[in-house]
Structure formats: C-alpha cells, structure tokens
Amino acid sequence: MTPELRRTLGVFDAVVIGLGSMVGAGIFAALGPAAAAAGSWLLVGLALAAAVAYCNAMSSARLAALYPSSGGTYVYGRERLGDFWGYLAGWAFVVGKTASCAAMALTVGSYAWPEQSRAVAVAAVVVLTAVDYGGVRKSALVTRVIVAVVLAVLAAVAVTLAVSDAADPGRLAPGGGTGPGGVLQAAGLLFFAFAGYARIATLGEEVRDPARTIPRAVPLALGAALAVYAAVAAAALAVLGAAGLGAAEAPLAAAAEAAGADWLGPVVRAAAVVASLGSLLALILGVSRTTLAMARDGHLPRGLAAVHPRFRVPHRAGLAVGAVVAVVAATVDVRGAIGFSSFGVLVYYAVANAAAWTLPSRAARVTAGCGLTGCLVLALSLPAVSAIAGTGVLAVGAVLYALRRRHDGGGDASA
C-alpha cells in the first residue's frame, strides 16, 4: 500500500501557502507589462483576472473537497472526465509550473544580484528544495514569515504612494485608446500572479479536514491577494499614470521615486526578492505533489512516488523538480518562461472547470462555465509564440500518453 502524506495544515496555514504563491513576483513584475497592455484600463484588467480566478478557485475548491488527495486538477480530471484529461492537466501543470519556478528563481537573481542573476537563481532553487525536503510544515512556517514581510512592505508602499503629493486620483479613471485586446492581455498577465491558490488544492493530502478547510482557504487567499493587488496597483497608477507605469522596469520602485520616497527603493527591491522566494517555495511544493500523483499512476517514473519515511514528503519528486528547475533557470529567459507558464496554467484550469461542470449542483455548473470560458479567452489573448510553444508541448505529452497506453495494452495482451 502506498504510504500517505502527513496531514498537518489547518485553514490558516493553507491560506498562507496560497497567499504566498500569489503575493509574490507578480506584483513586482507583472504590473508594468499589464499597464503597458491595458493603459488606464489596468484596474479593469485586474478585475477581469480576479473574476476568472474566482470562478477557477470555486471550481477547484468544490472538487478538492470531494477528492482531498495530492495532485489537484490531475486527480479531478481523471475522476470526472477520464484518465487522459487528468493526465493532460497534470502534464500542463508540471511543465508550465516548472517554467514558472524558473521565472521566480530568475526574478530573485535579477533583484538580488543582477550581474550574477543565473547563479543566484540556481542557488535559490537548491536552498528551497532542501526546505521542502525537510517537511511541508517547515515550508509553511517559512512561507508565513515571507508573507508577513512582503505584506508589510506592500502596505507601506500603497499608503506612501496614496498620500503623496504626486498621487492624482484622476489617473485611475479608465480612458484612452487601448482596445479589448489590451485589457484581455493585461488580465492574462495578472492572472499569472493570481494562480497560486491552486497550491492549496494540490496539497489536499496534507490538509486537516480537507472537506471544510480547502473550500474556506481558497476564497480567503484569493480575496486577500486581490485586496493587496488592487491597493498597490491603484496607488502606483495614481502616481505614475498608465504610460509611466507601463514603461517602468521596476514599477513599484519607480513609483516610490516619483512620490519622493527614495527610502522605499531598497525596501521594495528586498521585498521583491523575499516575495519571489515565497512564490518559488510554494511552486516547488505544488509541482512536486502533482509529480507524486502522476508517478503513483504510472504517468511518470514510479520511483518518484516514494514518500520519505521520516519527513513524510515526496522527497524524490521534490529533488527531481528542483534539479529540472535549476537547469531551466540556468538556460532560459524570464519573459519566455512566464508566457509559456501562463499557457500551461490556463489549460490546467480549463480542465478543472470542465471537471466541475460534471458536478450535480447548478451553481457549480454556472461557475465552471464562466471559468472555462474565461480560461479559453485569456489563453487566446497570450502572445502567439507562447500559445504555439504551449500547444506543441501539450501535443508531445499527448503522444507520450498514447504510447504508454499502447505499451500497457500490448503487455496485457501478451500476458
């Protein structure tokens, strides 16, 4: 019998892990590109991203309460839609989030030591893989500290910018020449920052009383993240305006300088590093647990399904994920990694909503239908290169699945 993981996480810890996944590099990195795409309609794009994320969150929460085991949508798709769709969701998640791990690691490097960003990125992956190896409870404690620090800094940023003489509330009014495509693209970029609540579902086997804990933790984490993003985005937009925010490479640092708060610059840079580390830790947790679930079912090497006898974590899956992320962080570009990851995340949630559509509740179907439509629309709004690359990788995964089924079928026939 395959050993189960230890259930140690309550509502607060689950919320912290989800919040640590969302309030991370997104608020420091995605805000500028989103403003460049949507212009003064940035807050509309943020609201759209939050609406799609909410639908996905509720679909995921309903499914997680029914299937409280590690794997998230990989498990839901398999149980509600069939083995292939669960596999496709798991493949999209593992591949897409591995790229996202690399993006977070590279963000740490670019803020901490730009001249040696790749070396710092690899070192960050190694250290956080070791933290995960020591047990999810320790990981949750580390994440709790990171979230507290980042939230304190972001609160200081939002208040300082909002009360500064440079803030002009008139800049918050939607207007200008950007079209619906720009708003959708901004929503797609900002959705990347919201997607961390999936970490709560993928940790379902390590949550106490998952039927109650997960449906409570997911909306709480999402609502807290939305409040943070809205406050910071509105304050930065009021100070810099859409054009200035969109042109800034480090938007929050630029906003602090424009507001005359030069002391905030180094603080923001340090918070960006801490936030990215928090996102990276939560991502490693989620990817390794989905890898565990897929390995248990034979979609990945079964040796990755091992659970450490002392720490009760999927140590081989965690080490494998850490090794792959370290290699990717040493070789890829951060922008390409984010675009590729966004496509995989949207496919993952599309499967989750399709699975939730099969639930008997009418409310579940309405939410799932809205979420599925939103995922497809945002996926189509991504740059063509991201969509093409993502489709190619999904096709490779489908071919591998077909080959495995053919091999298994042949083995059965010969037995």
C-alpha positions as CSV (number, residue, x, y, z in Angstrom):
1,M,0.0,0.0,0.0
2,T,1.3,3.4,-1.0
3,P,2.0,5.5,2.2
4,E,0.0,8.7,2.6
5,L,1.4,12.1,3.4
6,R,1.0,13.6,6.8
7,R,-2.0,15.9,7.4
8,T,-0.6,18.9,9.3
9,L,-2.0,22.0,7.7
10,G,-5.1,24.0,9.0
11,V,-7.0,26.8,7.4
12,F,-4.5,29.5,8.3
13,D,-1.5,27.6,7.0
14,A,-3.4,26.7,3.8
15,V,-4.3,30.4,3.3
16,V,-0.7,31.4,3.9
17,I,0.6,29.0,1.4
18,G,-1.9,30.1,-1.2
19,L,-1.3,33.8,-0.4
20,G,2.4,33.3,-0.5
21,S,2.0,31.9,-4.0
22,M,0.0,34.9,-5.2
23,V,1.5,37.8,-3.4
24,G,4.9,37.2,-5.0
25,A,6.8,38.2,-8.0
26,G,3.6,39.1,-9.9
27,I,3.0,42.3,-8.1
28,F,6.6,43.4,-8.8
29,A,6.9,42.1,-12.3
30,A,3.5,41.8,-14.0
31,L,2.2,45.2,-13.1
32,G,4.3,47.1,-15.6
33,P,3.6,44.9,-18.6
34,A,-0.1,44.8,-17.7
35,A,-0.2,48.6,-17.6
36,A,1.5,48.8,-21.0
37,A,-1.1,46.5,-22.4
38,A,-4.3,48.0,-20.8
39,G,-3.3,51.6,-20.3
40,S,-5.6,53.4,-17.9
41,W,-7.9,50.3,-18.1
42,L,-5.4,48.4,-15.9
43,L,-7.8,48.1,-12.9
44,V,-10.4,46.7,-15.3
45,G,-8.0,44.1,-16.4
46,L,-7.2,43.3,-12.8
47,A,-10.9,42.9,-12.0
48,L,-11.3,40.6,-15.0
49,A,-8.4,38.5,-13.9
50,A,-9.8,38.3,-10.4
51,A,-13.2,37.2,-11.8
52,V,-11.8,34.4,-13.8
53,A,-9.6,33.4,-10.9
54,Y,-12.6,33.3,-8.6
55,C,-14.5,31.0,-10.8
56,N,-11.5,28.7,-11.1
57,A,-11.0,28.9,-7.3
58,M,-14.6,27.9,-6.6
59,S,-14.4,25.0,-9.1
60,S,-11.1,23.8,-7.6
61,A,-12.5,24.1,-4.0
62,R,-15.6,22.1,-4.8
63,L,-13.5,19.4,-6.4
64,A,-10.8,19.4,-3.8
65,A,-13.4,18.8,-1.1
66,L,-14.6,15.7,-3.0
67,Y,-11.0,14.4,-3.8
68,P,-8.7,15.5,-0.9
69,S,-5.5,13.9,-2.3
70,S,-2.3,15.3,-3.7
71,G,-2.5,16.2,-7.4
72,G,-5.2,18.9,-7.8
73,T,-6.8,19.0,-11.2
74,Y,-4.8,16.0,-12.3
75,V,-7.0,14.0,-9.9
76,Y,-10.2,15.9,-10.6
77,G,-9.8,15.5,-14.4
78,R,-9.1,11.8,-14.1
79,E,-12.0,11.1,-11.8
80,R,-14.6,13.3,-13.6
81,L,-13.6,13.3,-17.2
82,G,-11.3,10.3,-17.7
83,D,-7.7,9.3,-17.4
84,F,-6.5,11.3,-20.4
85,W,-7.9,14.6,-19.3
86,G,-6.4,14.2,-15.8
87,Y,-3.1,13.3,-17.4
88,L,-3.3,16.4,-19.7
89,A,-4.0,18.7,-16.7
90,G,-1.1,17.2,-14.8
91,W,1.2,17.4,-17.7
92,A,0.3,21.1,-18.3
93,F,0.7,21.9,-14.6
94,V,4.1,20.2,-14.2
95,V,5.6,21.6,-17.4
96,G,4.0,25.1,-17.1
97,K,4.8,25.5,-13.4
98,T,8.3,24.2,-13.8
99,A,8.8,27.1,-16.2
100,S,7.2,29.4,-13.6
101,C,9.6,28.1,-10.9
102,A,12.4,29.1,-13.2
103,A,10.9,32.5,-13.7
104,M,10.6,33.1,-10.0
105,A,14.2,32.0,-9.4
106,L,15.4,34.3,-12.2
107,T,13.4,37.2,-10.6
108,V,15.2,36.5,-7.3
109,G,18.5,36.7,-9.1
110,S,17.7,39.9,-11.1
111,Y,16.7,41.8,-7.9
112,A,19.3,40.4,-5.6
113,W,22.5,40.4,-7.8
114,P,21.8,41.4,-11.4
115,E,25.3,40.7,-12.6
116,Q,25.1,37.1,-11.3
117,S,21.4,36.5,-11.7
118,R,21.5,33.0,-13.0
119,A,23.9,31.8,-10.3
120,V,21.7,33.3,-7.6
121,A,18.6,31.7,-9.3
122,V,20.2,28.2,-9.2
123,A,21.3,28.7,-5.5
124,A,17.8,29.8,-4.6
125,V,16.3,26.6,-6.1
126,V,18.8,24.4,-4.3
127,V,18.1,26.0,-0.9
128,L,14.3,25.9,-1.2
129,T,14.3,22.4,-2.5
130,A,16.2,21.5,0.7
131,V,13.5,23.3,2.8
132,D,10.7,21.3,1.1
133,Y,12.7,18.1,1.7
134,G,12.5,18.8,5.4
135,G,8.7,18.7,5.5
136,V,5.7,20.7,4.5
137,R,5.1,22.1,8.0
138,K,8.6,23.7,7.9
139,S,7.8,25.0,4.4
140,A,4.5,26.5,5.7
141,L,6.4,28.3,8.6
142,V,8.9,29.8,6.2
143,T,6.2,30.9,3.9
144,R,4.3,32.5,6.8
145,V,7.4,34.7,7.6
146,I,7.8,35.6,3.9
147,V,4.2,36.6,3.5
148,A,4.2,38.8,6.7
149,V,7.3,40.7,5.5
150,V,6.0,41.2,1.9
151,L,2.6,42.3,3.1
152,A,4.1,44.9,5.5
153,V,6.2,46.3,2.7
154,L,3.4,46.4,0.2
155,A,1.2,48.1,2.8
156,A,3.9,50.8,3.3
157,V,4.1,51.2,-0.5
158,A,0.4,51.6,-1.0
159,V,0.0,54.1,1.9
160,T,3.1,56.1,1.0
161,L,2.1,56.5,-2.7
162,A,-1.6,57.2,-1.9
163,V,-0.9,60.1,0.4
164,S,2.0,61.6,-1.6
165,D,1.6,64.9,-3.5
166,A,2.3,63.1,-6.7
167,A,-0.8,61.0,-6.5
168,D,-3.6,62.1,-8.8
169,P,-6.9,60.2,-8.4
170,G,-7.9,61.3,-11.9
171,R,-5.4,58.9,-13.4
172,L,-7.5,56.0,-12.1
173,A,-10.4,56.8,-14.5
174,P,-10.5,54.4,-17.5
175,G,-9.9,56.0,-20.8
176,G,-7.5,56.2,-23.7
177,G,-7.1,54.2,-26.9
178,T,-6.5,50.7,-25.7
179,G,-8.9,48.2,-27.0
180,P,-10.5,45.0,-25.6
181,G,-7.4,43.0,-26.7
182,G,-5.2,45.1,-24.5
183,V,-7.4,44.6,-21.5
184,L,-7.6,40.9,-22.1
185,Q,-3.8,40.7,-22.4
186,A,-3.4,42.6,-19.1
187,A,-5.9,40.2,-17.5
188,G,-3.9,37.2,-18.8
189,L,-0.6,38.7,-17.3
190,L,-2.2,39.4,-14.0
191,F,-3.9,36.0,-13.9
192,F,-0.5,34.5,-13.8
193,A,0.0,36.3,-10.5
194,F,-3.4,35.1,-9.1
195,A,-2.9,31.4,-10.0
196,G,-1.2,30.5,-6.7
197,Y,-4.4,29.4,-5.0
198,A,-4.0,26.0,-6.8
199,R,-1.2,25.2,-4.3
200,I,-3.9,24.7,-1.7
201,A,-5.7,22.1,-3.8
202,T,-2.5,20.3,-4.7
203,L,-1.7,20.0,-1.0
204,G,-5.0,18.3,-0.3
205,E,-3.4,15.2,1.2
206,E,-1.6,17.3,3.8
207,V,-4.5,19.4,4.9
208,R,-6.5,18.6,8.1
209,D,-10.3,18.1,7.4
210,P,-9.9,18.9,3.7
211,A,-13.7,18.9,3.0
212,R,-14.0,22.0,5.3
213,T,-10.5,23.5,5.1
214,I,-10.0,23.8,1.3
215,P,-13.3,25.5,0.4
216,R,-12.6,28.0,3.2
217,A,-9.0,28.6,2.5
218,V,-9.2,29.1,-1.3
219,P,-11.6,32.1,-1.4
220,L,-9.8,33.7,1.6
221,A,-6.4,33.5,0.0
222,L,-7.8,34.8,-3.3
223,G,-9.7,37.7,-1.7
224,A,-6.6,38.8,0.3
225,A,-4.5,38.7,-2.8
226,L,-7.0,40.8,-4.7
227,A,-7.1,43.4,-2.0
228,V,-3.3,43.7,-2.0
229,Y,-3.1,43.9,-5.8
230,A,-5.9,46.4,-6.1
231,A,-4.5,48.7,-3.4
232,V,-0.9,48.7,-4.8
233,A,-2.0,48.9,-8.4
234,A,-4.3,51.9,-7.8
235,A,-1.6,53.7,-5.8
236,A,1.1,53.2,-8.4
237,L,-1.3,54.1,-11.2
238,A,-2.3,57.3,-9.4
239,V,1.4,58.3,-9.0
240,L,2.9,57.3,-12.4
241,G,-0.1,57.2,-14.7
242,A,-0.6,54.4,-17.2
243,A,2.2,55.4,-19.5
244,G,4.8,55.8,-16.7
245,L,3.8,52.6,-15.0
246,G,3.9,50.6,-18.3
247,A,7.3,51.9,-19.2
248,A,8.9,51.2,-15.8
249,E,11.2,48.1,-15.5
250,A,10.7,48.2,-11.7
251,P,7.3,49.8,-11.4
252,L,7.0,50.0,-7.6
253,A,10.5,51.3,-7.2
254,A,9.8,53.9,-9.9
255,A,6.6,54.9,-8.2
256,A,8.3,55.3,-4.9
257,E,10.9,57.6,-6.6
258,A,8.2,59.6,-8.3
259,A,6.5,60.1,-5.0
260,G,9.7,61.4,-3.4
261,A,10.1,58.4,-1.1
262,D,13.6,57.4,-2.1
263,W,14.0,55.3,1.0
264,L,11.4,52.9,-0.3
265,G,13.5,51.8,-3.3
266,P,15.9,49.5,-1.5
267,V,13.0,48.2,0.7
268,V,11.0,47.4,-2.4
269,R,13.9,45.6,-4.0
270,A,14.4,43.5,-0.9
271,A,10.7,42.7,-0.7
272,A,10.8,41.6,-4.4
273,V,13.5,39.1,-3.5
274,V,11.6,37.8,-0.5
275,A,8.3,37.6,-2.4
276,S,9.8,35.7,-5.3
277,L,11.4,33.3,-2.8
278,G,8.0,32.7,-1.3
279,S,6.4,32.1,-4.7
280,L,9.2,29.7,-5.6
281,L,8.8,27.7,-2.4
282,A,5.1,27.3,-2.9
283,L,5.6,26.4,-6.6
284,I,8.1,23.7,-5.7
285,L,5.6,22.3,-3.2
286,G,2.8,22.2,-5.8
287,V,4.8,20.8,-8.7
288,S,6.4,18.0,-6.6
289,R,2.9,16.9,-5.2
290,T,1.4,16.7,-8.7
291,T,4.5,14.8,-9.8
292,L,3.9,12.4,-6.9
293,A,0.3,11.8,-8.0
294,M,1.3,11.2,-11.6
295,A,4.1,8.9,-10.6
296,R,1.6,6.9,-8.4
297,D,-0.5,6.3,-11.6
298,G,2.5,5.4,-13.8
299,H,2.4,8.5,-16.0
300,L,5.8,9.4,-14.6
301,P,8.5,7.1,-13.3
302,R,7.1,5.2,-10.3
303,G,10.2,5.9,-8.3
304,L,9.1,9.5,-8.0
305,A,6.1,8.3,-5.9
306,A,8.3,7.5,-2.9
307,V,7.4,9.2,0.4
308,H,10.2,9.9,2.9
309,P,9.8,7.6,5.9
310,R,10.7,10.3,8.4
311,F,9.6,13.6,6.9
312,R,6.6,12.1,5.0
313,V,7.2,14.2,1.9
314,P,7.6,13.1,-1.7
315,H,11.4,13.6,-1.5
316,R,12.3,12.0,-4.8
317,A,9.7,14.1,-6.7
318,G,10.9,17.2,-4.9
319,L,14.6,16.6,-5.8
320,A,13.7,15.8,-9.4
321,V,11.6,19.0,-9.7
322,G,14.4,21.0,-8.1
323,A,17.0,19.6,-10.5
324,V,14.9,20.4,-13.6
325,V,14.1,23.9,-12.4
326,A,17.8,24.6,-11.7
327,V,18.7,23.6,-15.2
328,V,15.9,25.7,-16.8
329,A,16.8,28.7,-14.6
330,A,20.4,28.5,-15.9
331,T,19.4,28.5,-19.5
332,V,16.1,30.3,-20.3
333,D,14.8,33.9,-20.5
334,V,12.4,35.0,-17.8
335,R,9.9,36.6,-20.2
336,G,9.7,33.4,-22.2
337,A,9.3,31.3,-19.1
338,I,6.4,33.4,-17.9
339,G,4.5,33.3,-21.2
340,F,4.9,29.6,-21.5
341,S,3.8,29.1,-17.9
342,S,0.7,31.2,-18.4
343,F,-0.5,29.0,-21.2
344,G,0.0,25.8,-19.2
345,V,-1.8,27.3,-16.2
346,L,-4.8,28.3,-18.3
347,V,-5.1,24.8,-19.8
348,Y,-4.8,23.3,-16.3
349,Y,-7.7,25.4,-15.1
350,A,-9.8,24.8,-18.2
351,V,-9.7,21.1,-17.3
352,A,-10.6,21.9,-13.7
353,N,-13.7,23.8,-14.8
354,A,-14.7,21.1,-17.3
355,A,-14.4,18.6,-14.4
356,A,-16.5,20.9,-12.2
357,W,-19.1,21.1,-14.9
358,T,-20.0,17.4,-14.3
359,L,-21.0,18.1,-10.7
360,P,-24.7,17.9,-10.0
361,S,-25.0,21.4,-8.5
362,R,-26.4,24.1,-10.8
363,A,-24.3,26.7,-9.1
364,A,-21.2,24.6,-9.7
365,R,-22.0,24.4,-13.4
366,V,-22.6,28.2,-13.8
367,T,-19.3,28.9,-12.1
368,A,-17.5,26.2,-14.1
369,G,-18.9,27.5,-17.4
370,C,-17.8,31.1,-16.7
371,G,-14.3,29.8,-15.6
372,L,-13.9,27.6,-18.6
373,T,-14.8,30.4,-21.0
374,G,-12.5,32.9,-19.2
375,C,-9.6,30.5,-19.4
376,L,-10.0,30.0,-23.1
377,V,-10.4,33.7,-23.8
378,L,-7.3,34.6,-21.8
379,A,-5.3,31.8,-23.4
380,L,-6.1,33.2,-26.8
381,S,-5.0,36.7,-25.6
382,L,-1.4,35.5,-25.0
383,P,1.3,36.2,-27.5
384,A,1.3,33.7,-30.4
385,V,4.7,32.3,-29.6
386,S,3.5,31.3,-26.1
387,A,0.4,29.6,-27.5
388,I,2.3,27.8,-30.2
389,A,5.0,26.6,-27.8
390,G,2.5,25.5,-25.2
391,T,0.4,23.7,-27.8
392,G,3.5,21.9,-29.0
393,V,4.4,20.7,-25.5
394,L,0.9,19.5,-24.8
395,A,0.9,17.6,-28.1
396,V,4.2,15.9,-27.0
397,G,2.5,15.0,-23.7
398,A,-0.5,13.5,-25.6
399,V,1.8,11.4,-27.8
400,L,3.6,10.1,-24.7
401,Y,0.3,9.2,-23.2
402,A,-0.8,7.3,-26.3
403,L,2.5,5.4,-26.5
404,R,2.2,4.4,-22.8
405,R,-1.4,3.2,-23.3
406,R,-0.3,1.2,-26.4
407,H,2.6,-0.3,-24.4
408,D,0.4,-1.2,-21.5
409,G,-2.3,-2.7,-23.8
410,G,0.4,-4.8,-25.6
411,G,1.7,-6.0,-22.3
412,D,-1.7,-7.1,-21.2
413,A,-2.3,-8.9,-24.4
414,S,0.8,-10.9,-24.2
415,A,0.3,-11.9,-20.6
